[in-house]
Amino acid sequence: MPFVSNAYLINRDITLLTNYTASFGPVQNLQLNSHTPNNPFVPELAKTIEASTRWKSKKLSAELTIFNIRLDNQTQQVPGTLPETFMNIGKTKHDGIETVIDYASDKNGSLAGLSVFANYTYTRTL
């Protein structure tokens, strides 16, 4: 499946990135029992677009990404079924934002060895 990625270095500390991905999710062995005439099971097809910026200094780095994912045949497990049953729920859209920040203290300072990492992702499904 196609994949295109582009990175642009504004300077030593700042990078802008974009990418487009199309992916194929084949039917898994666990999902084969779900294929019936009433539930014709087909692979997932996804298209993803992302744009992000990264900033990095000696002690601190941060990243901000926005994304949009469109699935043609999203697979979902049917709740409460045994054996587990899956079905395609059709086209879905997911978009959102992800932020990352990472701090690493100076190796020779009073906080030597201290590292703090935080990540937040918001996803909206339509």
C-alpha positions in Angstrom: 0.0 0.0 0.0 1.3 3.5 -0.7 3.1 5.6 1.9 4.4 9.1 1.4 6.3 11.0 4.1 8.0 14.4 4.1 10.2 16.1 6.7 11.4 19.6 6.6 14.2 20.8 9.0 13.5 24.5 9.8 16.7 24.5 11.9 18.6 22.2 14.2 15.8 22.2 16.8 12.6 22.3 14.7 11.2 19.8 12.2 7.9 19.8 10.3 6.6 16.4 9.2 3.7 15.2 7.1 2.7 11.8 5.9 0.0 9.9 4.0 -0.5 6.2 4.5 -2.9 3.7 3.0 -3.0 0.4 4.8 -4.7 -3.0 4.4 -5.8 -5.1 7.4 -6.4 -8.7 6.4 -8.9 -10.9 8.1 -7.3 -12.5 11.1 -7.6 -16.3 12.0 -9.6 -15.4 15.1 -12.1 -13.5 12.9 -12.7 -16.3 10.4 -15.6 -17.8 12.3 -17.4 -14.5 11.8 -17.8 -14.9 8.1 -21.3 -16.0 7.2 -23.7 -15.2 4.4 -25.4 -12.6 6.8 -22.0 -11.2 7.9 -19.7 -11.2 4.8 -16.4 -10.3 6.4 -13.9 -8.2 4.4 -10.5 -6.8 5.2 -10.1 -3.3 6.7 -8.8 -0.5 4.4 -7.4 2.6 6.1 -6.2 6.0 4.8 -4.2 8.1 7.3 -3.0 11.7 7.0 -0.8 13.3 9.7 1.0 16.6 10.2 3.3 17.3 13.0 6.0 19.5 14.4 8.9 18.5 16.6 11.1 20.7 18.8 14.2 19.5 20.5 16.8 21.1 22.8 19.4 19.5 25.0 17.0 18.9 27.9 13.6 19.3 26.5 11.7 18.0 23.5 8.1 18.4 22.4 5.9 17.2 19.6 2.4 18.1 18.3 0.6 16.0 15.8 -2.8 16.3 14.1 -4.2 13.2 12.4 -7.1 12.0 10.3 -7.9 8.3 9.8 -10.6 7.0 7.4 -11.5 3.3 7.4 -13.5 1.8 4.6 -14.5 -1.5 6.5 -13.7 -1.1 10.2 -13.8 -4.3 12.1 -15.4 -4.5 15.5 -16.0 -7.3 18.0 -19.7 -7.9 18.8 -20.0 -7.4 22.6 -21.0 -10.4 24.7 -20.6 -13.1 22.0 -18.9 -16.5 22.6 -17.1 -17.6 20.6 -16.0 -14.1 19.8 -17.7 -12.7 16.7 -16.6 -9.8 14.6 -18.3 -7.7 12.0 -17.5 -4.9 9.6 -19.3 -1.8 10.7 -18.6 0.1 7.4 -16.9 3.5 6.9 -15.6 5.4 10.0 -13.6 8.5 10.5 -11.3 9.3 13.4 -9.4 12.5 13.9 -7.5 14.1 16.7 -4.4 15.6 18.2 -1.5 14.1 20.1 1.1 16.0 22.2 4.3 14.7 23.7 6.8 16.4 26.0 10.0 14.9 27.4 12.4 16.4 29.9 15.8 14.9 30.7 17.9 16.7 33.4 21.5 17.6 33.0 23.8 14.5 33.6 26.1 16.4 35.9 23.5 18.5 37.8 21.7 18.0 41.1 18.9 16.2 39.3 21.1 13.8 37.4 19.2 10.9 36.0 15.8 12.5 36.3 13.6 12.1 33.2 9.9 13.1 32.9 7.7 12.1 29.9 4.1 13.1 29.3 1.8 12.2 26.4 -1.8 13.2 25.7 -4.0 12.0 22.8 -7.5 13.1 21.9 -9.4 11.1 19.3 -12.8 12.0 17.9 -14.7 9.2 16.1 -17.4 10.0 13.6 
